[in-house]
Structure formats: structure tokens, C-alpha cells
Amino acid sequence: MPYDSECPVICMDEKPFQLLDDARKPIPMKPAKPLREDSEYVRHGTCSIFIFTEPLAGWRHVSVRPRRTKMEWAEQVRELLDVHYPSVPKICLVMDNLNTHSIASLYEAFEPEIALRLAKRLDIHYTPKHGSWLNIAEIELSVMTRQCLARRIPSMEELASELTEWESARNASQRGIDWQFTTEDARIKLKRLYPQFKD
């Protein structure tokens, strides 16, 4: 799909994250000895990580929220439209078909005038059921998990700080995604999802 500055394609996804702390202080690594940490940990609850990415521009934005509700989703969409893309007339938003991901969530979160203004700027495309892997934001989440989240992080503040650093570094390097999956590939792979008609 060619780049359209008047209607950029933004992919969105979210991921639950468990906040964990060490029960005992880890023993730092030394020459020829790796970091050693106890298998026990202390739970500090959960939170949700939201990610928006514009694959053709190599841009992404990550935020941490206490929950994953309609209100959080609506606030994230408002930030996307009003802060990150204030002058773009329309955004093509790709995401999975979660019950919180709907225009109705905007009307529950904001006054009708604000919700309508935001809704008019969205062209929403849902990934098929069992096909959320088609969303490029899932690839970004996978990269983020490997590069930034493969350890214990005890608080939302520390998590937010780590993710802000990751986002800045990844945006600065303009890391894009070379998506090779074509419409023809999709028709073959997703054939079982199409309705079957009997003669």
C-alpha cells in the first residue's frame, strides 16, 4: 500500500504486563559468572501497554495505562489524533476486533461533540478473527518484548521510563517493517475463514 500523507495507516495493539520485583537482591554478574537471581518474586499487580505504529514512516508511540478499558482506549485514540497527528484529516486505524475498540467507546469517554470530531477522523479496519497477527503492531510488540521487557520491572513508572527510552531509540533509527505478506498470500492462508456456499 503506498504512503498517503492525508490518511496514514496506523496499527494499534495492546499487551497486558505483570509488574514484578525481586524477592531477594540479585547477585551481579562478574567475570565468567552470569547475573544470578532468585526464582521467587514479588507481584505488584498488572498494567496495560498500548502501542501505535506507522509502519511506512518507521514511527511508533508506546504508553502504559493501569487498565485496558474502553476509557483507556478512547484516551489513547484522542492522544493519537490530537497530539501526534493533529493536522491529518483522516487516519486508517488497523487493530483487532476487541470489544473496547469501537467508536462507541469514544462516546462513552467524551462529550458527543468531541467523540464525533474524533470518529470522523478514523477509518477503522479490523483484523480477521484469529488473524490478529496480520496487525504490524503485533510485530512491534514482539520486538519491544525481546528488547525491553525480558526481565522483572516492579512499577508502572519504571516501565513507562524504559518504554519511552525504547521508543525514542527505535524512532530515531527509523526502524520500519518490511511486510512481505500479499493479498494473494492472504487468500491462500485464510481460505478457511471465507464463507462456504453449497450448490
LUMMARMI-236134 format. One line per 8 residues: number of its first residue (from 1); their letters; for each residue x negated, y, z of N, C-alpha, C. Coordinates in steps of 0.2 Angstrom, whole numbers, plus 5000, padded with zeros to 4 digits. Example, Ala and Ser with C-alpha at 12.3 -4.5 7.8 and 13.67 -1.06 7.14 Angstrom:
LUMMARMI-236134
1 = as = 4934,4972,5039,4938,4978,5039,4934,4984,5039  4936,4989,5035,4932,4995,5036,4936,5000,5039
END
This chain:
LUMMARMI-236134
1 = mpydsecp = 4996,4994,5000,5000,5000,5000,4996,5006,5000  4996,5011,4995,4992,5017,4995,4994,5022,5001  4989,5026,5003,4990,5030,5008,4994,5036,5006  4999,5038,5010,5004,5043,5009,5003,5048,5015  5000,5054,5014,4999,5058,5020,5006,5061,5022  5011,5061,5018,5018,5063,5020,5022,5058,5024  5020,5052,5024,5023,5046,5028,5018,5041,5029  5013,5042,5034,5008,5037,5035,5011,5031,5039
9 = vicmdekp = 5008,5025,5038,5010,5019,5041,5007,5018,5047  5010,5018,5053,5008,5017,5059,5010,5010,5062  5006,5006,5065,5008,5000,5068,5007,5001,5075  5012,4998,5079,5013,4998,5086,5014,4991,5089  5011,4990,5095,5012,4984,5099,5010,4986,5106  5012,4981,5110,5011,4982,5117,5009,4975,5120  5005,4976,5126,5002,4970,5129,5003,4971,5137  5005,4966,5140,5005,4966,5147,4998,4964,5150
17 = fqllddar = 4996,4967,5155,4990,4967,5158,4990,4966,5166  4986,4961,5168,4986,4960,5175,4980,4963,5178  4982,4967,5183,4976,4971,5187,4973,4966,5192  4967,4965,5192,4964,4960,5196,4957,4963,5199  4956,4962,5206,4950,4964,5209,4946,4958,5212  4940,4958,5213,4936,4953,5216,4938,4952,5223  4938,4946,5225,4939,4944,5232,4933,4945,5236  4927,4943,5233,4921,4944,5236,4916,4948,5231
25 = kpipmkpa = 4912,4952,5233,4907,4956,5229,4903,4951,5224  4903,4952,5218,4899,4948,5213,4892,4949,5214  4888,4944,5213,4880,4944,5213,4878,4946,5207  4875,4952,5206,4872,4955,5200,4868,4950,5196  4867,4951,5190,4863,4947,5186,4855,4949,5187  4851,4944,5187,4844,4945,5187,4840,4942,5182  4834,4943,5181,4831,4939,5175,4832,4932,5176  4834,4929,5170,4835,4921,5170,4841,4919,5174
33 = kplredse = 4845,4924,5177,4851,4922,5181,4857,4926,5179  4862,4923,5177,4868,4927,5174,4872,4930,5181  4877,4935,5179,4881,4938,5184,4885,4932,5187  4886,4932,5194,4890,4926,5197,4895,4930,5201  4901,4927,5200,4907,4930,5203,4911,4924,5206  4915,4925,5211,4919,4920,5214,4925,4919,5210  4928,4913,5210,4934,4912,5206,4940,4915,5209  4940,4916,5216,4945,4919,5219,4946,4927,5217
41 = yvrhgtcs = 4952,4929,5217,4953,4936,5215,4959,4939,5219  4959,4946,5219,4965,4949,5222,4969,4952,5217  4976,4951,5217,4980,4954,5212,4983,4961,5214  4983,4965,5210,4985,4972,5211,4991,4974,5206  4995,4969,5204,5001,4970,5200,4999,4970,5193  5004,4972,5189,5003,4972,5182,5005,4979,5179  5003,4980,5172,5005,4986,5169,5006,4984,5162  5007,4989,5157,5008,4988,5150,5003,4992,5146
49 = ififtepl = 5000,4989,5141,4996,4993,5137,4999,4994,5130  5000,5000,5128,5003,5002,5122,4998,5004,5117  4998,5002,5111,4993,5004,5105,4997,5006,5099  4995,5011,5096,4997,5014,5090,4991,5014,5085  4991,5012,5079,4986,5012,5075,4988,5014,5068  4984,5018,5064,4985,5019,5057,4979,5016,5053  4980,5010,5051,4975,5006,5048,4971,5009,5042  4975,5013,5038,4972,5016,5032,4967,5022,5034
57 = agwrhvsv = 4968,5024,5040,4964,5030,5042,4959,5028,5047  4959,5022,5050,4955,5020,5055,4956,5024,5061  4962,5025,5063,4964,5029,5069,4968,5024,5074  4967,5025,5080,4971,5021,5085,4972,5025,5091  4977,5024,5095,4978,5028,5102,4981,5022,5106  4978,5022,5112,4980,5017,5117,4982,5021,5124  4987,5018,5127,4989,5021,5133,4991,5016,5138  4991,5017,5144,4993,5012,5150,4999,5015,5153
65 = rprrtkme = 5004,5011,5154,5010,5013,5157,5012,5008,5163  5015,5010,5168,5017,5005,5173,5021,4999,5171  5026,5000,5166,5030,4995,5164,5031,4995,5157  5035,4991,5154,5037,4990,5147,5044,4991,5146  5047,4997,5147,5054,4998,5146,5056,5002,5140  5062,5003,5139,5065,5007,5134,5062,5014,5135  5062,5017,5141,5059,5023,5143,5052,5024,5141  5048,5019,5143,5041,5020,5141,5040,5020,5133
73 = waeqvrel = 5043,5015,5130,5043,5015,5123,5045,5022,5120  5050,5025,5122,5053,5031,5119,5048,5037,5121  5045,5037,5127,5040,5042,5128,5034,5041,5124  5032,5035,5122,5026,5034,5118,5027,5036,5111  5033,5035,5109,5035,5037,5102,5035,5045,5101  5038,5048,5107,5038,5055,5107,5031,5058,5106  5027,5055,5110,5020,5057,5110,5017,5056,5103  5018,5051,5100,5015,5049,5094,5018,5055,5089
81 = ldvhypsv = 5024,5056,5089,5027,5061,5084,5025,5068,5086  5025,5070,5092,5025,5077,5094,5017,5079,5095  5013,5075,5097,5006,5076,5099,5001,5074,5093  5002,5068,5091,4997,5065,5086,4999,5067,5079  5005,5067,5077,5007,5069,5071,5013,5074,5070  5011,5080,5073,5017,5085,5074,5019,5088,5067  5015,5088,5062,5016,5091,5055,5018,5086,5050  5018,5080,5052,5020,5075,5047,5028,5074,5046
89 = pkiclvmd = 5031,5074,5040,5038,5074,5040,5041,5068,5042  5038,5062,5041,5040,5055,5042,5035,5051,5044  5036,5046,5048,5031,5040,5049,5034,5034,5048  5031,5029,5045,5033,5022,5044,5030,5018,5050  5035,5017,5054,5033,5013,5060,5034,5006,5060  5028,5002,5060,5029,4994,5060,5028,4992,5067  5033,4987,5069,5032,4984,5076,5037,4978,5076  5036,4974,5081,5040,4968,5082,5047,4970,5084
97 = nlnthsia = 5052,4965,5084,5059,4967,5085,5061,4966,5092  5057,4969,5097,5059,4969,5104,5065,4973,5106  5069,4971,5111,5075,4974,5112,5074,4982,5114  5068,4983,5116,5066,4990,5118,5064,4995,5112  5063,4992,5107,5060,4995,5101,5066,4997,5096  5070,5002,5098,5076,5004,5094,5077,5012,5095  5080,5014,5090,5082,5021,5090,5087,5023,5097  5091,5018,5099,5095,5018,5105,5091,5020,5111
105 = slyeafep = 5085,5018,5111,5080,5019,5117,5079,5027,5117  5078,5030,5111,5077,5037,5111,5083,5041,5114  5089,5038,5113,5095,5042,5115,5096,5041,5123  5093,5035,5125,5094,5034,5132,5088,5038,5136  5083,5039,5133,5077,5043,5136,5078,5051,5136  5081,5053,5130,5081,5060,5129,5088,5063,5128  5088,5070,5128,5094,5073,5126,5096,5072,5119  5102,5071,5117,5104,5069,5110,5100,5073,5104
113 = eialrlak = 5099,5080,5105,5096,5084,5100,5088,5082,5099  5085,5080,5105,5078,5078,5104,5078,5071,5101  5082,5067,5104,5082,5060,5101,5084,5060,5093  5088,5064,5091,5090,5064,5084,5084,5067,5080  5081,5072,5083,5075,5075,5079,5069,5070,5078  5068,5066,5084,5063,5061,5083,5065,5055,5078  5071,5053,5079,5074,5047,5075,5074,5049,5067  5075,5055,5066,5075,5057,5059,5068,5057,5056
121 = rldihytp = 5063,5057,5060,5056,5056,5058,5053,5049,5057  5057,5044,5059,5055,5037,5059,5058,5033,5054  5054,5030,5050,5056,5025,5046,5053,5018,5048  5058,5014,5052,5056,5009,5056,5056,5002,5052  5051,4998,5052,5050,4992,5049,5048,4987,5054  5053,4982,5055,5051,4976,5060,5048,4970,5057  5043,4967,5060,5040,4961,5058,5045,4956,5058  5045,4950,5054,5050,4945,5055,5049,4941,5061
129 = khgswlni = 5054,4938,5063,5054,4934,5069,5049,4928,5068  5045,4927,5073,5039,4923,5073,5034,4925,5068  5034,4931,5066,5029,4934,5061,5026,4940,5064  5026,4941,5070,5023,4947,5073,5016,4948,5072  5012,4942,5070,5005,4943,5068,5004,4947,5062  5009,4948,5058,5009,4952,5052,5008,4960,5054  5009,4961,5060,5008,4968,5063,5000,4969,5064  4997,4974,5061,4990,4975,5061,4988,4978,5068
137 = aeielsvm = 4993,4980,5072,4992,4982,5079,4990,4976,5083  4992,4970,5081,4990,4964,5085,4983,4963,5084  4980,4964,5078,4973,4964,5077,4969,4968,5081  4971,4975,5082,4968,4979,5086,4968,4977,5093  4974,4975,5095,4974,4972,5102,4969,4967,5104  4968,4962,5099,4964,4957,5099,4957,4959,5100  4955,4964,5096,4948,4967,5096,4947,4970,5103  4952,4974,5105,4952,4978,5111,4951,4973,5117
145 = trqclarr = 4955,4967,5117,4954,4962,5122,4947,4959,5123  4944,4958,5117,4937,4955,5117,4932,4960,5119  4933,4966,5117,4928,4971,5118,4928,4975,5125  4934,4975,5128,4935,4979,5133,4939,4976,5139  4943,4970,5138,4947,4968,5144,4945,4961,5146  4939,4958,5144,4937,4951,5146,4934,4951,5153  4937,4955,5158,4934,4955,5164,4940,4957,5169  4938,4957,5175,4943,4960,5180,4943,4967,5181
153 = ipsmeela = 4949,4970,5180,4950,4978,5181,4955,4979,5186  4953,4982,5192,4958,4982,5198,4963,4988,5198  4963,4993,5194,4968,4998,5194,4970,5001,5187  4975,5004,5187,4978,5007,5181,4973,5013,5179  4971,5017,5184,4966,5022,5182,4960,5020,5179  4957,5014,5182,4951,5012,5179,4952,5009,5172  4958,5006,5171,4959,5003,5165,4960,5008,5159  4964,5014,5161,4965,5019,5157,4958,5022,5155
161 = seltewes = 4954,5023,5159,4947,5026,5158,4943,5022,5153  4943,5015,5154,4940,5010,5150,4943,5011,5143  4949,5011,5142,4953,5011,5136,4952,5017,5132  4951,5023,5136,4950,5029,5132,4943,5029,5129  4938,5026,5133,4931,5026,5130,4931,5022,5124  4935,5016,5125,4935,5011,5119,4938,5015,5113  4944,5018,5114,4947,5021,5109,4943,5027,5105  4940,5031,5109,4935,5036,5107,4930,5033,5102
169 = arnasqrg = 4926,5028,5105,4921,5025,5101,4923,5022,5095  4929,5018,5095,4932,5015,5089,4934,5020,5084  4937,5025,5086,4940,5031,5081,4934,5034,5078  4928,5035,5082,4923,5039,5080,4919,5035,5074  4919,5028,5075,4916,5024,5070,4921,5023,5064  4927,5026,5064,4932,5025,5059,4933,5018,5057  4933,5013,5062,4934,5006,5060,4941,5005,5057  4942,5003,5051,4948,5001,5048,4949,4994,5048
177 = idwqftte = 4954,4991,5045,4956,4984,5044,4956,4983,5037  4953,4978,5035,4953,4975,5028,4958,4970,5027  4965,4972,5026,4970,4967,5026,4971,4964,5019  4970,4957,5019,4970,4953,5013,4976,4949,5012  4981,4950,5016,4987,4946,5016,4992,4949,5011  4993,4946,5005,4998,4949,5000,5005,4947,5000  5009,4951,4996,5016,4949,4996,5017,4942,4994  5013,4940,4989,5014,4933,4986,5012,4928,4992
185 = dariklkr = 5006,4929,4995,5004,4925,5001,5010,4925,5006  5013,4930,5007,5019,4930,5012,5025,4926,5010  5026,4926,5004,5032,4922,5001,5030,4915,5002  5024,4913,5001,5022,4906,5002,5022,4904,5009  5019,4908,5013,5018,4906,5020,5025,4907,5024  5029,4911,5022,5035,4912,5026,5041,4909,5023  5040,4905,5018,5046,4902,5014,5051,4899,5019  5049,4896,5024,5054,4893,5029,5058,4898,5032
193 = lypqfkd = 5056,4904,5032,5061,4909,5036,5066,4912,5031  5066,4910,5025,5071,4913,5020,5077,4909,5020  5083,4912,5019,5089,4908,5020,5089,4902,5014  5092,4897,5016,5093,4891,5011,5100,4891,5008  5101,4891,5002,5108,4891,4999,5109,4884,4996  5114,4881,4997,5116,4874,4994,5121,4875,4988  5120,4871,4983,5124,4872,4977,5131,4869,4979
END
